[in-house]
Amino acid sequence: MPAALERIVRKFDPALRDARNRQLGQGGEERVFFAEQSGLRAAGRDDLARKVRWVSVEDGDGAGYDIRSFDAAGSERLIEVKTTTGHKQTPFLLSENERAFSEERPDAFRLVRLFDFVHQPRAFELTPPLDRSVLLKAATWRTHF
């Protein structure tokens, strides 16, 4: 292997990158989880605040959303959290499962986008159809025989 390529390979540690991404994602989800509870309590809905669930931690990461919450009127909010350290328009990954779920439950699905998470965390919310707000571009392909 050429020396320059060996240095690049040595510098890039995919396991470390994946661990950092998981930690970042979990930090964002935690922030949204507590913000949802706090918002419901501020609206006088302690009953609903107690029912907010961190689904991705409690049940695993396959439901198509991370947090089950409610609005002040009691309607369900199924929140997928996407967190980056970059600016507002930093690209993020959305799984096919998450995209499909957003179409199955457009009434309840919300994508909460946290950005600049390390320095000055800010957020905005997207509602389905997601392709009205963002460009969806295939990042991987599944092959079958």
Residue frames relative to the residue before (quaternion, step in Angstrom):
aa qw qx qy qz dx dy dz
M 1.0000 0.0000 0.0000 0.0000 0.00 0.00 0.00
P 0.4906 -0.6591 0.4749 0.3151 3.62 -0.87 0.90
A 0.6247 -0.5909 0.3720 0.3495 3.58 -1.09 0.79
A 0.6471 0.5211 -0.3299 0.4482 3.62 0.94 -0.86
L 0.6669 0.4877 -0.2984 0.4778 3.59 0.93 -0.86
E 0.6265 0.5394 -0.3318 0.4544 3.58 1.01 -0.77
R 0.6404 0.5143 -0.3267 0.4676 3.63 1.01 -0.77
I 0.6457 0.5142 -0.3213 0.4641 3.58 0.98 -0.83
V 0.6637 0.5017 -0.3024 0.4651 3.56 0.89 -0.93
R 0.6528 0.5172 -0.3106 0.4581 3.57 0.96 -0.83
K 0.6736 0.5004 -0.2972 0.4555 3.61 0.99 -0.81
F 0.7145 0.4347 -0.2502 0.4877 3.59 1.03 -0.75
D 0.0185 -0.7958 0.6039 -0.0401 3.55 -0.54 1.18
P 0.2682 -0.8105 0.4947 0.1625 3.61 -0.04 1.25
A 0.6219 0.5358 -0.3575 0.4453 3.62 1.02 -0.65
L 0.6498 0.4995 -0.3115 0.4808 3.59 1.00 -0.81
R 0.6315 0.5267 -0.3267 0.4659 3.61 0.98 -0.84
D 0.6718 0.4963 -0.3011 0.4600 3.58 0.88 -0.92
A 0.6412 0.5194 -0.3220 0.4641 3.59 1.00 -0.81
R 0.6531 0.5028 -0.3119 0.4725 3.60 0.97 -0.83
N 0.6518 0.5136 -0.3143 0.4612 3.59 0.98 -0.83
R 0.6361 0.5141 -0.3264 0.4740 3.60 1.01 -0.79
Q 0.6542 0.5108 -0.3066 0.4658 3.58 0.97 -0.89
L 0.6435 0.5134 -0.3133 0.4734 3.59 0.98 -0.85
G 0.6657 0.5071 -0.2985 0.4589 3.57 0.90 -0.93
Q 0.6696 0.4907 -0.3013 0.4691 3.55 0.92 -0.87
G 0.6258 0.5337 -0.3372 0.4581 3.59 1.03 -0.72
G 0.6571 0.5013 -0.3050 0.4731 3.58 0.99 -0.79
E 0.6484 0.5142 -0.3145 0.4650 3.55 0.95 -0.88
E 0.6383 0.5300 -0.3266 0.4527 3.58 0.95 -0.86
R 0.6525 0.5206 -0.3135 0.4526 3.58 0.92 -0.90
V 0.6779 0.4742 -0.2906 0.4807 3.60 0.93 -0.88
F 0.6019 0.5714 -0.3495 0.4348 3.60 0.99 -0.82
F 0.7228 0.4233 -0.2478 0.4867 3.59 0.78 -1.02
A 0.6164 0.5378 -0.3494 0.4568 3.61 1.08 -0.63
E 0.6284 0.5243 -0.3358 0.4663 3.59 1.02 -0.74
Q 0.6578 0.4970 -0.3112 0.4727 3.58 0.90 -0.90
S 0.6647 0.5179 -0.2983 0.4483 3.56 0.90 -0.95
G 0.6592 0.5174 -0.3042 0.4530 3.59 0.95 -0.87
L 0.6587 0.4951 -0.3083 0.4754 3.56 1.01 -0.78
R 0.6349 0.5137 -0.3339 0.4707 3.59 1.00 -0.76
A 0.6501 0.5185 -0.3118 0.4597 3.58 0.98 -0.85
A 0.6827 0.4581 -0.2752 0.4983 3.58 1.17 -0.58
G 0.5541 -0.6346 0.3807 0.3813 3.58 1.29 0.14
R 0.5785 0.5880 -0.3673 0.4296 3.58 1.24 0.41
D 0.0269 -0.8231 0.5657 -0.0418 3.57 0.59 1.18
D 0.5885 0.5868 -0.3626 0.4218 3.58 1.10 -0.71
L 0.7080 0.4317 -0.2544 0.4975 3.60 0.95 -0.87
A 0.5939 0.5753 -0.3650 0.4279 3.59 1.05 -0.71
R 0.6591 0.5085 -0.3069 0.4614 3.59 1.04 -0.75
K 0.6872 0.4870 -0.2743 0.4640 3.61 1.19 -0.46
V 0.4489 0.6697 -0.4735 0.3547 3.63 1.24 -0.08
R 0.0963 -0.8105 0.5776 0.0110 3.57 -0.86 1.02
W 0.3202 -0.6984 0.6108 0.1913 3.54 -1.11 0.81
V 0.2171 -0.8549 0.4624 0.0909 3.53 0.39 1.34
S 0.6717 0.5138 -0.3184 0.4283 3.61 0.85 -0.88
V 0.6735 0.4486 -0.2916 0.5100 3.62 1.15 -0.53
E 0.7211 0.4646 -0.2570 0.4452 3.58 0.84 -0.97
D 0.8172 0.2486 -0.0914 0.5119 3.60 0.93 -0.93
G 0.5795 -0.5485 0.3947 0.4555 3.60 1.22 -0.34
D 0.5395 -0.6636 0.4459 0.2640 3.51 -1.30 0.47
G 0.5142 0.6458 -0.4396 0.3540 3.59 0.36 1.16
A 0.4874 0.7028 -0.4105 0.3161 3.57 1.28 -0.03
G 0.5159 -0.6192 0.4398 0.3962 3.60 1.17 -0.50
Y 0.7579 0.1334 -0.1153 0.6281 3.55 1.34 0.04
D 0.4743 -0.7085 0.4671 0.2345 3.57 -1.26 0.45
I 0.8146 0.1419 -0.0142 0.5623 3.57 0.96 -0.90
R 0.2040 -0.7401 0.6284 0.1256 3.55 -1.02 0.90
S 0.0847 0.7917 -0.5932 0.1188 3.53 -0.62 1.19
F 0.3566 -0.7096 0.5674 0.2178 3.53 -1.33 -0.28
D 0.3895 -0.6355 0.5784 0.3315 3.53 -1.27 0.24
A 0.7271 -0.4588 0.2813 0.4263 3.59 -1.25 0.24
A 0.6575 0.5014 -0.3112 0.4685 3.59 1.19 -0.50
G 0.5983 -0.5995 0.3460 0.4036 3.58 1.29 -0.14
S 0.4803 0.6553 -0.4509 0.3697 3.60 1.24 0.06
E 0.5399 -0.6555 0.4393 0.2930 3.53 -1.04 0.86
R 0.0996 -0.7422 0.6607 0.0528 3.55 -1.17 0.80
L 0.0904 -0.7862 0.6112 0.0131 3.59 -0.60 1.18
I 0.0966 -0.8731 0.4768 -0.0330 3.52 -0.04 1.39
E 0.1500 -0.7259 0.6668 0.0776 3.51 -0.98 1.00
V 0.1948 -0.7987 0.5637 0.0798 3.58 -0.70 1.10
K 0.0453 -0.7714 0.6348 0.0015 3.57 -0.93 0.96
T 0.0490 -0.8304 0.5523 -0.0551 3.54 -0.54 1.26
T 0.0472 0.7733 -0.6318 0.0252 3.55 -1.01 0.86
T 0.4818 -0.6412 0.5089 0.3125 3.54 -1.29 0.35
G 0.6038 0.5977 -0.3380 0.4049 3.57 1.24 -0.31
H 0.7419 -0.4027 0.3147 0.4341 3.52 -1.37 -0.24
K 0.7855 -0.3776 0.2494 0.4221 3.53 -1.40 0.15
Q 0.7791 0.3449 -0.1777 0.4925 3.59 0.96 -0.81
T 0.3000 0.7415 -0.5339 0.2740 3.58 1.18 0.47
P 0.4629 -0.6795 0.4832 0.3009 3.62 -0.79 0.93
F 0.0667 -0.7689 0.6345 0.0418 3.56 -1.23 0.56
L 0.4885 -0.6669 0.4837 0.2877 3.55 -1.24 0.45
L 0.0852 -0.7523 0.6528 0.0256 3.52 -1.10 0.85
S 0.3588 -0.7500 0.5084 0.2243 3.59 -0.64 1.05
E 0.6271 -0.5172 0.4166 0.4070 3.55 -1.26 0.34
N 0.6137 0.5506 -0.3401 0.4522 3.58 1.05 -0.74
E 0.6681 0.4908 -0.2953 0.4749 3.61 0.94 -0.88
R 0.6477 0.5157 -0.3161 0.4633 3.59 0.97 -0.86
A 0.6715 0.4952 -0.2947 0.4658 3.57 0.89 -0.97
F 0.6464 0.5195 -0.3251 0.4545 3.60 0.96 -0.83
S 0.6152 0.5501 -0.3501 0.4431 3.60 1.03 -0.74
E 0.6787 0.4680 -0.2841 0.4896 3.59 1.12 -0.64
E 0.6347 0.5329 -0.3273 0.4539 3.59 1.13 -0.63
R 0.8105 0.1568 -0.0455 0.5625 3.58 1.02 -0.85
P 0.0373 0.8473 -0.5292 0.0250 3.62 0.72 0.99
D 0.5743 0.5995 -0.3695 0.4175 3.58 1.20 -0.46
A 0.7999 0.3018 -0.1268 0.5029 3.58 1.01 -0.82
F 0.5989 0.6006 -0.3658 0.3831 3.60 1.11 -0.63
R 0.0355 0.7580 -0.6501 0.0390 3.54 -1.07 0.89
L 0.2035 -0.7395 0.6274 0.1345 3.55 -1.02 0.83
V 0.1344 -0.7759 0.6137 0.0569 3.57 -0.60 1.15
R 0.1668 -0.8012 0.5740 0.0288 3.52 -0.62 1.24
L 0.0836 -0.7778 0.6228 0.0126 3.57 -0.54 1.24
F 0.0168 0.8023 -0.5956 0.0363 3.57 -0.90 0.90
D 0.7900 0.2292 -0.2419 0.5146 3.53 -1.33 0.45
F 0.1132 0.8810 -0.4541 0.0687 3.53 1.19 0.75
V 0.6870 0.4958 -0.2971 0.4405 3.61 0.97 -0.76
H 0.7731 0.3808 -0.1940 0.4686 3.60 0.90 -0.88
Q 0.7893 -0.1220 0.1420 0.5848 3.57 0.63 -1.14
P 0.1881 -0.8380 0.4989 0.1159 3.60 0.35 1.22
R 0.0330 0.7627 -0.6433 0.0588 3.50 -0.98 1.01
A 0.1523 -0.8103 0.5637 0.0497 3.55 -1.16 0.50
F 0.0045 -0.7397 0.6690 0.0731 3.47 -1.40 0.29
E 0.3734 -0.7367 0.5331 0.1832 3.53 -1.26 0.42
L 0.1635 -0.7633 0.6194 0.0838 3.55 -1.07 0.86
T 0.1724 -0.7721 0.6040 0.0964 3.56 -1.09 0.75
P 0.5738 -0.5925 0.4313 0.3656 3.60 -1.13 0.55
P 0.5347 -0.1662 -0.8270 -0.0503 1.44 -2.22 1.14
L 0.5059 -0.6981 0.4271 0.2727 3.56 -0.80 1.08
D 0.6461 0.5370 -0.3361 0.4257 3.59 1.03 -0.68
R 0.5231 0.5916 -0.4211 0.4462 3.57 1.28 0.09
S 0.7602 0.3767 -0.1782 0.4984 3.58 1.20 -0.60
V 0.7987 0.1497 -0.0486 0.5807 3.57 1.09 -0.73
L 0.4589 -0.6294 0.5439 0.3122 3.53 -1.28 0.41
L 0.1951 -0.7757 0.5925 0.0955 3.57 -0.68 1.11
K 0.0181 0.8038 -0.5895 0.0780 3.54 -0.65 1.16
A 0.4836 -0.6720 0.4736 0.3003 3.59 -0.81 0.99
A 0.2044 -0.7954 0.5633 0.0909 3.56 -0.87 1.01
T 0.7799 0.0959 -0.0608 0.6155 3.58 1.19 -0.51
W 0.2555 -0.7482 0.5923 0.1550 3.54 -1.28 0.36
R 0.2862 -0.7287 0.5966 0.1765 3.55 -1.00 0.82
T 0.1847 -0.7868 0.5817 0.0923 3.56 -0.90 0.93
H 0.1186 -0.7730 0.6205 0.0571 3.54 -1.19 0.63
F 0.2689 -0.7374 0.5934 0.1785 3.56 -1.21 0.51
